[in-house]
């Protein structure tokens, strides 16, 4: 079985029109954006698809826009593949997307939290900030050169904010100081590119914002993840007992340890990386960190097909009877436990009760020893569960989380 991780991008990946192909093709994605509009009180789809780049790049707008675009792609991914990733990692803001995909945060909480995070970041800097990607020089060389800058140990200093790969780091600081640092590095032979962001993220300048954000973050509930999610602060998966709110706040003022995060995934045998969001920034970094990895960006049509081909189909003849029996039982349990939001008696009878009885028949056939572990039973159970969740008018993204929970419990992919 191929092992893979989902990667969720952060600020700098936004562009006007991002995610529109998913919106136009999938009713589930359109409902997801509609729910986001209701939560935030403004038209997020319009901002993503037709917004001016200046408006889209405002931190308080970029963060919910990127979150919803990434989750839209993840929703489509779950629909098409019926399989959880083995791991997930998100770059900066993308960590919130990864945590939401894993069910740690609800969609509503995630949108409200990142919107507030963006506003705090905007308000947290008293002067314009800037970030520069630097390549062609090692981190150690960059650190030595930065130490030569006047005021490098004070507020006006410039920090290494992202350790992205052996070939790339990112600098953050006040605009003038960051430009001076970039010029110094270019004179020494490095290549620098100014990033499309509106604040100096992951630097000491954001410490006051981080202190403010943790008060906001502590007001939310954090659930157990359906799959391991890597923390930017520790470069390790969130563990039981971790203070999620504290780690998310620390992330604002500390470097993103992306290179180490990719090293961790490589050490765990991850063979494929699939980027859930606009552009292909993390796809490129995945290859820079491990040239042998299979990397795909779902924002590119060819990569969507390429990932499906790489992932392949499960080995159906090898599926155990016990697993199929357990899987159909998990589907039944999820169908029973999910709250109903549909008060229409006829719709409930045909959309919930009828498929529920069909699901019960499959479960009973295994309980009575009449079934033989046919993978088609698992596929049918999943289809009936989806029908029930839809008829109960469960929000689309919560449907995906429910399906993720079933897949996580069963510990194997569903036969298609």
GICOR-V637951 format. One record per residue. RES is the residue in one letter. PSI is psi in degrees with one decimal (* if undefined). OMEGA is omega in degrees with one decimal (999 if undefined). NEAR is the number of other C-alpha atoms within 8 Angstrom. Layout:
RES/PSI/OMEGA/NEAR
RES/PSI/OMEGA/NEAR
This chain:
X/129.9/179.0/3
X/133.0/178.8/6
X/131.3/-177.7/10
X/161.2/177.7/12
X/144.6/171.7/14
X/133.1/179.3/13
X/134.6/-176.3/15
X/120.8/-173.4/17
X/164.6/178.6/18
X/-164.1/-176.4/12
X/146.2/-173.6/12
X/-20.3/179.0/7
X/-8.5/-175.2/10
X/147.8/170.5/12
X/152.6/179.7/9
X/124.2/-176.6/12
X/-2.6/-176.5/8
X/135.2/177.5/11
X/-2.1/-174.0/14
X/-32.7/-179.4/9
X/-34.8/176.7/7
X/-41.6/-178.6/11
X/-42.0/-176.2/11
X/-27.4/-173.3/8
X/-23.3/-169.7/6
X/122.2/177.4/9
X/-34.2/-179.8/8
X/-36.6/179.2/9
X/-38.9/177.6/13
X/-39.5/177.4/10
X/-33.1/178.5/10
X/-45.5/178.1/13
X/-37.7/178.4/11
X/-42.3/177.7/8
X/-40.2/178.8/9
X/-40.6/177.9/12
X/-42.0/-179.6/12
X/-36.6/-178.6/8
X/-43.9/-173.2/9
X/-24.2/179.9/8
X/15.9/172.7/6
X/166.9/-172.5/6
X/94.6/-177.8/7
X/-36.9/178.6/10
X/-42.7/179.7/8
X/-39.5/177.5/8
X/-43.4/-177.8/12
X/-39.4/-170.9/15
X/-32.3/-173.5/11
X/4.0/-177.0/8
X/145.6/173.8/10
X/141.9/-174.7/8
X/-32.0/178.0/8
X/-43.1/179.6/6
X/-40.0/-179.5/8
X/-28.0/-177.1/16
X/-9.9/172.6/12
X/129.0/-171.6/10
X/-42.1/-177.6/14
X/-20.7/175.2/14
X/-41.4/-177.0/12
X/-41.3/-171.6/13
X/-51.9/175.7/14
X/-30.9/-179.7/11
X/-44.2/178.0/12
X/-39.6/178.8/15
X/-48.5/-175.8/13
X/-34.3/177.8/12
X/-43.5/179.2/12
X/-41.7/-179.5/14
X/-30.1/174.5/13
X/-44.7/178.9/13
X/-36.3/178.6/13
X/-38.4/176.9/10
X/-45.5/177.4/12
X/-40.7/179.3/12
X/-46.5/179.7/9
X/-41.6/179.1/12
X/-41.4/-172.5/8
X/-31.9/-172.5/6
X/-18.5/179.7/7
X/39.2/-179.0/11
X/137.7/174.7/10
X/151.4/169.1/10
X/159.0/175.8/10
X/-30.4/177.9/9
X/165.2/172.1/12
X/150.1/175.1/14
X/142.7/178.1/15
X/137.4/-178.0/16
X/111.8/179.4/13
X/-115.1/177.1/13
X/-33.9/-178.7/13
X/-20.7/176.6/15
X/-34.3/176.6/14
X/-39.8/177.2/12
X/-43.6/-179.7/14
X/-42.6/179.9/15
X/-35.8/178.7/12
X/-42.1/176.9/13
X/-34.6/-179.9/10
X/0.0/177.1/14
X/7.4/178.6/12
X/-41.1/175.2/12
X/144.4/170.3/12
X/160.8/178.6/8
X/-45.3/-178.6/8
X/-46.7/-179.7/8
X/-40.7/-178.2/9
X/-45.1/-179.8/12
X/-44.7/179.3/14
X/-38.9/-176.8/10
X/-44.9/-178.5/10
X/-30.4/174.6/13
X/-44.9/178.5/12
X/-39.0/177.3/10
X/-44.8/179.8/10
X/-41.7/179.0/13
X/-41.3/178.6/10
X/-40.7/179.2/11
X/-39.7/178.5/13
X/-40.5/-177.2/11
X/-14.1/-171.9/8
X/-4.6/178.5/9
X/130.7/-177.5/11
X/-8.6/177.7/5
X/157.9/-179.1/6
X/139.1/177.7/9
X/169.8/-179.9/14
X/157.9/176.8/16
X/139.7/-179.9/16
X/129.9/170.5/13
X/134.1/-176.8/12
X/129.4/177.5/14
X/165.7/179.0/11
X/13.4/-178.6/9
X/142.6/-179.7/11
X/161.4/178.3/10
X/-41.1/-179.4/8
X/-41.2/177.8/6
X/-42.2/179.7/8
X/-43.9/-179.3/10
X/-39.2/179.2/8
X/-42.1/-179.9/8
X/-39.0/179.2/10
X/-32.6/-179.6/10
X/-18.7/179.9/8
X/-13.2/-178.2/7
X/139.6/174.3/9
X/135.8/177.8/5
X/20.4/-175.9/8
X/-21.7/179.7/12
X/2.9/-177.6/7
X/-166.8/-176.9/6
X/-32.3/-177.4/8
X/3.1/-178.6/10
X/172.9/178.6/13
X/135.0/-177.1/14
X/151.4/165.6/9
X/114.2/-172.4/11
X/-24.0/180.0/14
X/122.3/170.7/12
X/88.8/-167.8/13
X/-38.4/-177.0/13
X/170.7/175.8/11
X/-18.4/-176.4/10
X/-4.9/-174.8/10
X/131.2/167.2/13
X/166.6/178.9/15
X/139.5/177.6/13
X/146.4/175.4/14
X/145.1/175.2/17
X/-179.4/171.9/16
X/149.6/-168.9/14
X/-48.0/-177.0/11
X/-44.0/-178.7/7
X/-40.5/179.6/11
X/-39.7/177.9/16
X/-39.4/177.7/9
X/-42.5/178.7/8
X/-43.5/179.8/11
X/-41.4/179.2/11
X/-42.1/178.7/8
X/-44.0/-179.1/9
X/-38.4/177.7/13
X/-39.1/177.4/10
X/-28.5/-179.4/7
X/0.2/174.8/6
X/-0.1/179.2/8
X/166.4/172.8/11
X/134.0/-179.3/9
X/146.3/177.2/11
X/126.9/178.0/7
X/131.5/-176.4/8
X/155.5/-176.7/9
X/69.5/179.1/7
X/167.5/-173.9/12
X/8.1/179.9/11
X/158.8/-179.0/12
X/77.5/-174.8/14
X/155.4/173.6/11
X/38.4/176.0/14
X/170.7/-179.3/17
X/-20.9/179.8/9
X/-23.0/-177.0/11
X/7.6/-175.6/15
X/-41.4/178.5/10
X/-38.8/177.3/8
X/-39.9/179.2/12
X/-40.3/178.5/13
X/-35.9/177.6/9
X/-39.3/-176.5/9
X/-35.2/-176.1/11
X/-29.9/176.3/12
X/-38.0/176.2/8
X/-46.3/-174.3/10
X/-30.1/-178.5/12
X/-8.8/-180.0/8
X/-3.4/-174.8/6
X/159.6/178.1/7
X/137.6/-179.3/6
X/122.6/-176.1/7
X/169.5/176.2/7
X/134.0/-178.3/7
X/145.4/177.1/10
X/-18.7/176.2/10
X/159.0/-175.5/11
X/135.0/177.8/11
X/129.6/-177.3/14
X/134.3/175.3/15
X/135.6/175.9/12
X/-31.7/-174.8/16
X/-41.2/-174.7/11
X/-16.9/-173.8/8
X/27.2/178.9/12
X/159.8/177.1/10
X/147.5/170.6/9
X/135.7/-179.1/10
X/157.5/177.5/5
X/130.8/-178.6/5
X/-11.8/177.2/4
X/144.0/174.9/6
X/94.8/-174.6/6
X/-43.3/-178.6/8
X/-41.9/-179.7/9
X/-44.8/179.9/9
X/-38.2/179.0/10
X/-34.0/176.8/10
X/-44.4/178.8/13
X/-34.0/-178.6/10
X/-30.9/-175.4/14
X/-32.7/-173.8/14
X/2.6/-179.5/14
X/160.2/-178.6/11
X/148.8/171.5/13
X/117.0/-175.7/14
X/64.1/-173.1/13
X/-42.0/179.9/13
X/-43.8/179.1/11
X/-34.3/177.2/8
X/-42.1/178.5/13
X/-35.3/175.8/11
X/-39.4/178.6/9
X/-46.5/-179.5/10
X/-40.5/177.8/11
X/-39.8/-179.6/10
X/-21.9/179.4/7
X/8.7/175.3/6
X/18.8/178.6/7
X/123.6/-175.0/11
X/-23.3/-176.2/10
X/147.4/175.9/12
X/129.6/178.9/15
X/121.8/-174.6/14
X/123.4/-178.0/16
X/81.6/179.9/15
X/-178.3/-177.1/15
X/151.7/177.7/15
X/-164.1/-173.4/9
X/30.5/-176.1/10
X/-49.3/-176.1/8
X/-26.5/174.6/10
X/-45.2/178.0/13
X/-42.3/179.6/9
X/-34.6/178.4/10
X/-42.1/-179.6/13
X/-34.1/177.8/12
X/-33.3/179.2/10
X/-27.4/-179.4/11
X/91.6/-175.6/9
X/-18.1/-177.8/7
X/-6.4/-177.3/5
X/152.3/173.5/10
X/114.1/-174.2/8
X/135.7/-176.5/12
X/145.0/175.9/13
X/118.6/-176.6/14
X/-6.1/175.7/13
X/-3.2/-179.0/13
X/126.6/-173.2/8
X/-46.6/-177.3/7
X/-35.7/-179.4/6
X/-31.4/178.6/11
X/-43.3/177.3/12
X/-37.8/179.7/8
X/-39.8/178.9/9
X/-41.8/178.8/10
X/-42.1/179.0/8
X/-41.4/-179.1/7
X/-42.3/-177.5/6
X/-39.8/177.6/7
X/-174.1/179.8/6
X/150.1/177.7/6
X/159.2/179.1/8
X/88.1/-172.6/6
X/-42.6/-178.9/7
X/-23.1/-176.4/4
X/0.5/-177.5/5
X/134.3/-177.5/10
X/146.0/176.6/7
X/-39.1/-177.2/9
X/-37.1/-179.3/7
X/-43.9/179.8/10
X/-43.7/179.0/14
X/-43.6/179.2/11
X/-37.6/-178.3/9
X/-45.9/-178.6/11
X/-31.9/176.3/15
X/-39.5/176.5/9
X/-40.5/178.0/11
X/-42.5/179.6/12
X/-43.8/-180.0/14
X/-43.8/-180.0/8
X/-38.4/179.0/11
X/-38.8/-178.4/11
X/-41.4/-170.4/6
X/-16.3/-177.3/6
X/130.9/-176.8/7
X/139.6/178.1/6
X/135.1/176.9/7
X/8.3/-175.9/7
X/116.6/-178.2/9
X/5.3/177.9/5
X/115.4/-172.7/6
X/-43.0/-177.6/6
X/-44.3/178.5/6
X/-37.4/179.5/10
X/-40.0/-178.4/13
X/-46.9/-176.3/9
X/-33.4/-174.0/9
X/-20.8/-177.7/13
X/-55.5/-173.7/14
X/-44.3/-178.2/9
X/-52.0/178.5/9
X/-27.8/177.0/13
X/-42.1/178.6/12
X/-36.1/176.5/8
X/-40.7/178.4/9
X/-39.5/177.8/12
X/-38.8/179.7/9
X/-39.4/178.1/8
X/-45.7/179.5/11
X/-43.7/-179.4/12
X/-34.4/-179.8/8
X/-31.7/176.7/10
X/-39.0/178.5/11
X/-34.4/-177.5/7
X/4.1/178.1/7
X/20.8/-177.4/7
X/-10.0/-176.9/7
X/159.0/-172.6/8
X/16.8/179.2/7
X/32.1/179.4/12
X/124.3/178.1/9
X/-25.4/178.6/10
X/-27.9/177.4/7
X/-39.0/178.2/11
X/-42.1/177.7/13
X/-42.4/-179.7/11
X/-39.4/178.5/8
X/-41.1/178.8/13
X/-39.9/178.2/10
X/-43.6/-179.9/8
X/-39.0/177.8/12
X/-45.3/178.5/13
X/-40.6/179.3/10
X/-41.7/-179.4/11
X/-45.9/-179.7/13
X/-40.7/178.5/13
X/-44.0/-178.7/11
X/-29.7/176.4/12
X/-2.4/-180.0/13
X/39.9/172.9/9
X/133.4/178.5/12
X/143.3/-170.5/9
X/-44.2/-177.4/11
X/-34.6/176.3/9
X/-31.4/174.3/8
X/-43.5/179.2/12
X/-39.7/179.2/11
X/-40.0/177.8/11
X/-43.4/178.9/9
X/-39.5/176.1/10
X/-41.1/-178.5/13
X/-40.5/178.3/9
X/-44.9/-179.5/12
X/-39.8/179.9/14
X/-39.3/179.8/11
X/-39.1/-177.0/7
X/-22.3/176.0/10
X/13.9/176.5/6
X/160.2/177.8/7
X/156.3/-178.3/9
X/136.0/176.2/10
X/140.5/-178.7/10
X/*/999/5
